[in-house]
Amino acid sequence: TLLAKFTDTTSQTSVDNSVAVVMKNDESKFKYIPYASLVVMEMDYQNYSQYISGIDAEGQITSAINSLISDISKKFYMVTGHNEAESFTADIQDLFSKQNFTTEQITLLTEKNVPDDCDMLIMLSPQSDYLEEEIKIIEEYLDKGNPVLFLTGYINDSLPNLGKLLKKYGIKNNEKLVVDKDKSRSAATGSTIMYPIV
């Protein structure tokens, strides 16, 4: 059967009954879409449970088709090792995978430089500061004209090394937090997670 054909491939591309498979006419390339990625899950902060809020079948299937017919592929490296925002990571990876971009994690403490196949370096809201050696690696990457995506959120600690790097390129991280004192919009008692009134 068709399912058996795909199941007999390597473990990375093996599929089961809970996926959709998109393939080229000659069956030379295929991409499988897990059921979980076809649905949009959201968190209900009132009772701390997840629920299905929508369907993303069109987005996932379009992405799969594009990956099969496009020769354009980019590789992004996500810097780790500084308590980066894990909640961003899955969303960013999902967003990029839909555009046929691959993401890989990199720990600058164990690398001498950013790999040559890196099309963009991603820094996702680090919570602890970079060492000077890591900053030097990032600077060398930037000085070659390579792009960096830096996303930040609220940071408890001061990050002087990162601050110097950002300042060099004309960026200042505003270390302030906006809080709405209206408790009716808090996700839970004493929480800083807010939801808007629409």
C-alpha positions as CSV (number, residue, x, y, z in Angstrom):
1,T,0.0,0.0,0.0
2,L,1.0,3.6,-0.3
3,L,1.2,3.9,3.5
4,A,3.6,1.0,3.7
5,K,5.8,2.6,1.0
6,F,6.4,5.6,3.2
7,T,6.6,3.6,6.5
8,D,9.5,1.6,5.0
9,T,11.7,4.8,4.7
10,T,14.0,6.1,7.4
11,S,12.7,6.8,10.8
12,Q,12.9,10.6,10.3
13,T,10.3,10.4,7.4
14,S,8.3,7.4,8.6
15,V,4.6,8.1,8.8
16,D,1.5,6.5,10.3
17,N,-2.3,6.8,9.9
18,S,-2.5,10.2,11.6
19,V,-0.8,12.2,8.9
20,A,-1.4,13.7,5.4
21,V,1.2,13.0,2.7
22,V,1.9,15.5,-0.1
23,M,4.2,14.2,-2.9
24,K,5.4,15.0,-6.4
25,N,3.9,13.1,-9.3
26,D,7.0,11.0,-9.8
27,E,7.0,10.3,-6.0
28,S,10.7,11.4,-5.9
29,K,10.0,13.8,-3.0
30,F,7.3,13.9,-0.4
31,K,6.5,15.7,2.8
32,Y,4.2,14.4,5.6
33,I,2.0,16.6,7.7
34,P,1.3,15.3,11.3
35,Y,-2.3,15.7,12.4
36,A,-1.3,17.8,15.3
37,S,0.0,20.5,13.0
38,L,-3.3,20.7,11.1
39,V,-5.1,22.1,14.1
40,V,-4.5,25.3,16.0
41,M,-4.3,24.9,19.8
42,E,-4.8,27.7,22.3
43,M,-4.6,27.9,26.0
44,D,-7.6,28.7,28.2
45,Y,-5.9,30.5,31.1
46,Q,-9.1,30.4,33.1
47,N,-8.9,26.7,33.7
48,Y,-5.4,26.0,32.3
49,S,-6.4,23.6,29.6
50,Q,-5.8,23.6,25.8
51,Y,-8.5,23.5,23.2
52,I,-8.7,23.4,19.4
53,S,-9.5,26.9,18.2
54,G,-9.1,26.5,14.4
55,I,-7.8,24.5,11.5
56,D,-4.6,25.2,9.6
57,A,-4.9,22.6,6.9
58,E,-4.6,25.1,4.1
59,G,-1.4,26.7,5.5
60,Q,0.2,23.4,6.2
61,I,-0.6,21.9,2.8
62,T,0.4,25.0,0.9
63,S,3.7,24.9,2.8
64,A,4.2,21.3,1.9
65,I,3.6,21.9,-1.8
66,N,6.0,24.9,-1.7
67,S,8.7,22.8,-0.2
68,L,8.3,20.2,-3.0
69,I,8.4,22.7,-5.9
70,S,10.8,25.3,-4.6
71,D,14.5,25.1,-4.7
72,I,14.9,28.0,-2.3
73,S,15.9,26.8,1.2
74,K,17.3,28.7,4.1
75,K,18.9,27.6,7.3
76,F,18.5,29.6,10.5
77,Y,20.4,28.9,13.7
78,M,18.8,29.7,17.1
79,V,21.2,30.6,19.9
80,T,20.7,28.6,23.1
81,G,22.4,28.4,26.5
82,H,21.0,31.6,28.0
83,N,17.5,30.5,29.2
84,E,16.0,31.7,25.9
85,A,12.2,32.0,25.7
86,E,11.0,28.5,25.0
87,S,7.5,29.7,24.3
88,F,8.8,31.6,21.3
89,T,10.9,28.8,20.0
90,A,8.1,26.4,18.8
91,D,6.1,29.3,17.2
92,I,9.2,30.6,15.4
93,Q,10.2,27.1,14.2
94,D,6.6,26.5,12.9
95,L,6.5,29.9,11.2
96,F,9.8,29.3,9.4
97,S,9.1,25.6,8.5
98,K,6.0,26.8,6.6
99,Q,8.3,28.9,4.5
100,N,10.6,25.9,3.7
101,F,13.2,27.2,6.1
102,T,15.0,24.9,8.5
103,T,16.1,25.8,12.0
104,E,18.8,24.4,14.1
105,Q,20.0,25.2,17.6
106,I,23.5,26.5,18.3
107,T,25.5,27.0,21.5
108,L,28.1,29.6,21.0
109,L,30.1,28.5,24.0
110,T,31.1,25.3,22.1
111,E,31.6,26.9,18.6
112,K,34.5,28.9,17.3
113,N,32.2,30.7,14.8
114,V,28.7,30.7,13.3
115,P,28.5,27.9,10.7
116,D,29.0,29.0,7.0
117,D,25.5,27.6,6.1
118,C,23.8,30.0,8.5
119,D,21.5,32.3,6.6
120,M,20.3,34.1,9.8
121,L,21.2,33.9,13.4
122,I,18.2,34.1,15.8
123,M,18.4,35.3,19.4
124,L,15.2,34.7,21.3
125,S,14.9,36.8,24.5
126,P,18.0,35.5,26.4
127,Q,17.5,35.8,30.2
128,S,21.2,35.6,31.1
129,D,24.1,37.5,29.6
130,Y,26.4,36.3,26.9
131,L,30.1,35.9,27.6
132,E,32.6,38.1,25.8
133,E,33.7,35.2,23.6
134,E,30.1,34.7,22.4
135,I,29.7,38.4,21.7
136,K,32.9,38.3,19.6
137,I,31.4,35.4,17.5
138,I,28.2,37.3,17.0
139,E,30.1,40.5,16.1
140,E,32.2,38.7,13.5
141,Y,29.1,37.2,12.0
142,L,27.4,40.6,11.8
143,D,30.5,42.4,10.5
144,K,30.3,40.1,7.4
145,G,26.9,41.6,6.7
146,N,24.9,38.6,7.9
147,P,21.5,39.1,9.4
148,V,20.5,38.5,13.0
149,L,16.9,38.4,14.3
150,F,16.8,39.6,17.9
151,L,13.6,39.2,19.9
152,T,13.3,40.3,23.4
153,G,10.7,40.2,26.2
154,Y,10.9,41.3,29.8
155,I,14.3,40.5,31.3
156,N,14.8,40.4,35.1
157,D,18.6,40.8,35.0
158,S,20.9,43.3,33.5
159,L,22.7,42.0,30.4
160,P,25.7,44.3,30.0
161,N,27.5,42.4,27.3
162,L,24.4,42.0,25.1
163,G,23.6,45.7,25.8
164,K,27.0,46.8,24.4
165,L,26.6,44.6,21.3
166,L,23.1,46.1,20.6
167,K,24.4,49.7,21.3
168,K,27.2,49.2,18.7
169,Y,24.5,48.7,16.1
170,G,22.2,51.5,17.3
171,I,19.7,49.3,19.3
172,K,18.7,49.9,22.9
173,N,16.7,47.4,24.8
174,N,14.1,49.3,26.9
175,E,14.1,47.5,30.2
176,K,10.6,48.5,31.3
177,L,7.4,46.6,31.8
178,V,3.9,47.8,31.1
179,V,1.3,46.6,33.6
180,D,-2.5,47.1,33.5
181,K,-3.7,47.5,37.0
182,D,-7.3,46.4,36.0
183,K,-7.5,43.0,37.7
184,S,-10.5,42.0,35.5
185,R,-8.1,41.4,32.6
186,S,-5.6,39.3,34.5
187,A,-5.4,35.6,33.5
188,A,-5.1,34.6,37.1
189,T,-4.9,36.2,40.5
190,G,-1.5,37.9,40.9
191,S,-0.6,37.1,37.3
192,T,1.1,39.5,34.9
193,I,-0.4,37.6,31.9
194,M,-3.2,39.8,30.5
195,Y,-5.9,39.3,27.9
196,P,-7.5,42.2,26.0
197,I,-11.2,43.1,26.0
198,V,-12.2,43.0,22.4
